[in-house]
Amino acid sequence: MDETLTAQPLVLPRVLLKVSGEALMGPRGYGIDLAAMQRIAEEITAVHRLGVQVCLVIGAGNIFRGVSDAATGIERTSADHMGMLATVMNALAVQSVLEKLGVQTRVQSAIPMAAVCEPYIRRRAVRHMEKGRIVIFAAGTGNPFFTTDTAAALRAVETGCDVLLKGTQVDGVYDADPKVVPNAVRHDHLTYQDVVSRNLKVMDTAAIALARDNRLPIIVFNIHKPGAFAEVVRRTGTFTVIDEGGRSWTSSTSLK
């Protein structure tokens, strides 16, 4: 492990990482790519070993969106429940890889399924993290019409996380899709209102509103860049911060 990194003060003691389901599928285009999942799990493990309390919310786009065309005509509530079940599948897969790396991991589902994982209980989740376990929150909020972004914001607030980290395909929030527009400009800092008023597609409005109302900072970074997660918990590296504005985000400043 990088001695320079470990020598720096820890400034984000408890974080929630939101990872899209698409991040798990790698180049496959559908399902779970074991190499991609292994690499992300190693990034999470490296941060956990720094002493950071980590919890996760994983999307389902690698499974559910791949069959969404076939699901045309399915009633919205049923379709959302299908998506929730897909997040449980992803959570169990990531749990398995993390535990092979030596990290005790618990999956808690908002929809009870006792034979598969624990039910979501806030106090138990916090206690797991205090004992050094990683917690993966599955099945979204347990209710239809809410995205996994909203679930991530909700769980981060409920469990007292210092920040919500969103791992994406690029290193922050841009004014246009950098994969389509080569000269797109990356924002270092945005306010919650900026995201809503400019209709920036980083998270849905409900998630942004929940974060804003509870003063939960959001950091958007590239989950695919090696070491980026560890850099973010030190507040170094390249990322976009979304908060209420007016604060410095160097590693020497307080969070709130």
C-alpha positions in Angstrom: 0.0 0.0 0.0 1.2 3.5 -0.7 3.0 4.8 2.4 2.3 8.4 1.4 -1.4 7.7 1.2 -1.6 5.9 4.6 0.4 8.7 6.3 -2.3 11.3 5.4 -5.0 12.1 8.0 -8.3 10.3 7.5 -11.0 12.9 6.7 -13.9 10.7 5.6 -14.5 8.2 8.4 -17.8 6.7 7.2 -18.9 6.7 3.5 -21.6 5.3 1.3 -20.4 4.3 -2.1 -23.1 4.1 -4.9 -22.0 1.8 -7.8 -24.1 1.4 -10.9 -24.9 -2.1 -12.0 -23.3 -1.2 -15.4 -20.0 -0.9 -13.6 -20.1 -4.7 -12.8 -20.7 -5.8 -16.4 -17.3 -4.6 -17.8 -17.1 -5.1 -21.6 -19.8 -7.8 -21.6 -22.7 -5.5 -22.1 -24.9 -7.6 -19.8 -24.7 -9.5 -16.5 -21.6 -9.6 -14.3 -18.0 -9.6 -15.5 -15.9 -11.3 -12.8 -12.8 -9.3 -13.6 -14.6 -5.9 -13.4 -16.3 -7.0 -10.1 -12.9 -8.2 -8.7 -11.2 -4.9 -9.5 -14.0 -2.8 -7.9 -14.0 -5.1 -4.8 -10.2 -4.6 -4.5 -10.7 -0.8 -4.6 -13.3 -1.1 -1.8 -11.1 -3.4 0.2 -8.1 -1.0 0.0 -10.3 1.9 1.4 -11.7 -0.3 4.1 -8.2 -1.3 5.2 -7.4 2.4 5.7 -9.9 2.3 8.6 -12.9 3.8 6.7 -16.3 2.5 7.5 -17.8 1.6 4.2 -21.4 0.8 3.1 -22.6 0.3 -0.5 -25.6 0.6 -2.7 -25.4 -1.2 -6.0 -27.7 -0.6 -9.0 -29.2 -3.2 -11.2 -28.7 -1.9 -14.8 -26.5 -4.8 -15.7 -29.3 -7.2 -15.1 -32.7 -5.5 -15.3 -32.1 -3.0 -18.2 -30.8 -5.9 -20.3 -34.2 -7.4 -20.3 -36.2 -4.2 -20.2 -37.3 -4.4 -23.8 -38.8 -7.8 -23.1 -40.5 -6.3 -20.1 -42.4 -3.7 -22.1 -46.0 -3.7 -20.9 -45.2 -4.9 -17.4 -47.0 -2.8 -14.8 -44.6 -0.3 -13.3 -44.8 -1.6 -9.7 -44.0 -5.1 -10.8 -41.1 -3.9 -13.0 -39.6 -1.9 -10.1 -39.8 -5.0 -7.9 -37.9 -6.9 -10.6 -35.2 -4.2 -10.4 -35.1 -4.5 -6.6 -34.5 -8.3 -6.8 -31.7 -7.7 -9.4 -29.9 -5.4 -6.9 -30.0 -8.3 -4.4 -28.3 -10.5 -7.0 -25.6 -8.0 -7.5 -25.2 -7.4 -3.7 -24.7 -11.2 -3.1 -22.1 -11.4 -5.9 -20.1 -8.5 -4.5 -20.4 -9.8 -1.0 -18.9 -13.1 -2.2 -15.9 -11.4 -3.8 -15.3 -9.1 -0.8 -15.3 -12.0 1.6 -12.8 -13.9 -0.6 -10.6 -10.8 -0.2 -10.8 -11.2 3.6 -13.4 -8.5 4.4 -16.5 -9.5 6.4 -19.5 -8.3 4.5 -23.2 -8.2 5.3 -26.1 -7.7 2.8 -29.2 -6.1 4.1 -32.3 -6.0 2.0 -35.2 -3.6 2.2 -37.4 -6.5 1.1 -37.1 -9.2 3.7 -35.7 -12.5 2.4 -34.4 -14.2 5.5 -33.0 -17.3 3.7 -30.7 -15.0 1.6 -29.6 -12.0 3.6 -30.4 -9.8 6.6 -33.4 -7.4 6.6 -32.5 -3.8 6.7 -32.2 -2.6 10.3 -30.5 0.7 10.7 -29.0 0.2 14.1 -27.7 -3.2 13.1 -26.1 -1.8 9.9 -24.3 0.9 11.9 -23.1 -1.7 14.4 -21.8 -3.8 11.6 -19.7 -0.9 10.3 -18.5 -0.1 13.8 -17.2 -3.7 14.0 -15.3 -3.3 10.8 -17.7 -5.0 8.4 -18.8 -3.7 5.1 -22.6 -3.4 4.6 -24.3 -3.7 1.2 -27.8 -2.2 1.1 -30.0 -4.1 -1.4 -33.5 -3.8 -2.8 -33.5 0.0 -3.0 -35.8 1.6 -0.6 -38.2 -1.4 -0.7 -40.8 0.7 -2.5 -41.5 1.2 -6.2 -41.0 4.5 -8.0 -37.7 5.2 -6.2 -34.3 4.8 -7.8 -31.2 3.3 -6.3 -29.8 6.8 -6.2 -32.5 7.8 -3.9 -31.9 4.7 -1.8 -28.3 5.6 -1.6 -29.0 9.1 -0.3 -31.6 7.7 2.2 -29.3 5.0 3.6 -26.4 7.5 3.8 -28.5 9.9 5.8 -30.0 7.2 8.0 -26.6 5.6 8.9 -24.8 8.9 9.5 -22.4 8.8 6.6 -20.1 11.8 6.1 -20.6 11.7 2.4 -22.3 9.9 -0.5 -19.8 8.9 -3.2 -21.0 8.1 -6.6 -18.7 6.0 -8.7 -19.3 6.6 -12.4 -17.7 6.1 -15.8 -16.0 9.6 -15.8 -14.1 11.6 -13.2 -16.9 14.0 -12.2 -19.8 16.0 -13.5 -19.4 17.6 -17.0 -21.5 20.2 -18.8 -21.9 17.7 -21.6 -21.2 14.0 -22.1 -17.4 13.9 -22.4 -17.6 10.6 -24.4 -19.6 12.5 -27.0 -18.3 16.1 -26.7 -14.4 16.0 -26.5 -14.2 19.6 -25.1 -16.8 19.1 -22.4 -15.9 21.0 -19.2 -15.7 19.2 -15.9 -17.1 21.0 -12.8 -15.0 20.9 -9.6 -17.9 22.1 -7.5 -21.6 22.4 -7.9 -24.4 23.3 -5.5 -27.5 21.1 -5.2 -29.5 23.9 -6.9 -27.0 23.9 -9.8 -27.7 20.2 -10.4 -31.4 20.7 -10.4 -31.6 24.0 -12.3 -29.2 22.8 -15.1 -30.9 19.5 -15.3 -27.5 17.7 -14.9 -28.1 13.9 -15.1 -25.9 12.9 -12.2 -28.6 11.8 -9.8 -32.4 12.0 -9.8 -34.1 15.0 -8.3 -35.4 13.1 -5.3 -31.9 12.0 -4.3 -30.5 15.5 -4.7 -33.4 16.9 -2.6 -32.8 14.4 0.2 -29.1 15.1 0.2 -29.7 18.9 0.2 -32.3 18.8 3.0 -29.9 16.8 5.2 -26.6 18.6 4.2 -25.2 15.4 2.8 -22.3 16.1 0.4 -22.1 14.1 -2.8 -18.8 13.4 -4.6 -18.8 12.1 -8.1 -15.6 10.3 -9.3 -14.4 7.7 -11.8 -14.9 4.2 -10.2 -12.8 2.7 -13.0 -9.6 4.7 -12.3 -7.2 2.6 -10.1 -6.8 4.2 -6.7 -9.5 6.8 -7.2 -11.7 5.7 -4.3 -8.8 5.9 -1.9 -7.9 9.3 -3.2 -11.5 10.6 -2.7 -11.6 9.6 0.9 -8.6 11.8 1.4 -10.2 14.4 -0.7 -7.3 14.4 -3.2 -7.5 13.4 -6.9 -10.1 14.4 -9.4 -13.8 14.6 -8.7 -16.8 16.9 -8.5 -18.3 17.9 -5.2 -22.0 18.7 -4.9 -23.0 20.4 -1.7 -24.7 23.6 -0.5 -21.7 25.7 -1.5 -19.2 28.1 0.1 -16.8 25.5 1.6 -13.3 24.4 0.7 -12.7 20.8 -0.1 -9.1 20.3 0.6 -7.9 17.5 2.9 -7.3 20.0 5.7 -10.9 21.3 6.0 -13.8 19.9 8.0 -16.8 18.3 6.4 -19.7 20.1 7.9 
